[in-house]
Amino acid sequence: MVVCGYGKVILFGEHFVVYGLPAIASALELRVTAEVIPAEHGIAADDLLSGKKVFLGRDSAPIIDLMPFFLKKFNVPKDRHFYLKLASDVPRHGGLGSSAALVVAVTRAMNEYFKSGFSDEQVNKVAFEAEKYFHMTPSGVDNTAATYGGMVWFQKQPDNRVTMERIKLSQPVEIVIGDTGVSRDTGNVVQGLRERKENNPEKYHQIFAEAESLVHEAKQALLGCDLPLVGELMNRNHKLLQDMEVSSYELDSLCKVALRSWALGAKLTGAGKGGCMLALTPGRNLQERVANAFTDEGYTAIKTSIG
Ligand code: PMV
């Protein structure tokens, strides 16, 4: 059976969420699909980076490095033979949770094939542990959105327990994702911010206080379908991320282009320093206009929706 893990955008609260503040994320239609298929020899998988079929014990690839972890989780001996068939339409430059979508899809595929009977909650837990391979201190928001889909309010408690609540919009809202084409490593961006924060606690204390009130306001604006306010809060969230030095020339340019084309709001999404941004563009016409403006500037635009 083919199963999947969803890509996601963080609408509010990336980075802050690592330190226990709430974040709001929405799963996307973009996804990683996975299926375990019986095989004659060895354990093989598709490497999404190279597009090649890679084998345990012979090749080096993230999915192969992760395989011993998955075999252990599902009590599968190394002498079993199977092929993990993978495909993805989640861009890998960063920001759309491609690694979380991958580990959720793999966890679900192993769960199906080896009949482990894991619940969504268990799938999410395994995926969270696997995410640590990609970046050391994930907050858990990516794997949660990748597992459950839809829009979620997510908060990591001080004891590492997680609060997750679904946010239901009265109808899906169009967005445009702008892909800078610039790759970066989430772990490095998170670590760089940690160092700046430690060196300048006062500045960051103030930014974090603003971020906290902003995310609560955003939740109410989303629930009340007040899209102009949601857009304004996205702009403010982007400004806070700029102040924390996690934006980039390309991300800021894309946000400016989006706002010039009448998007209601625009911000980077995910770790920043490259990767992707999103623009709030309710209605097909506005969505089309903003997507065209991105491609005119030489960037890749993805038209999709949230909620
Ligand atoms: O860029 P992405 O898709 O890996 O998202 C990272 C989101 C952060 O808040 C920066 C880190 C985290 O673990 O939540």
Residues whose N, C-alpha, C, O or C-beta is under 5 A from the ligand:
A	BS01	PMV	E14 H15 V17 V18 G94 G95 L96 G97 T137 P138 S139 G140 V141 T186 T269 G270 A271
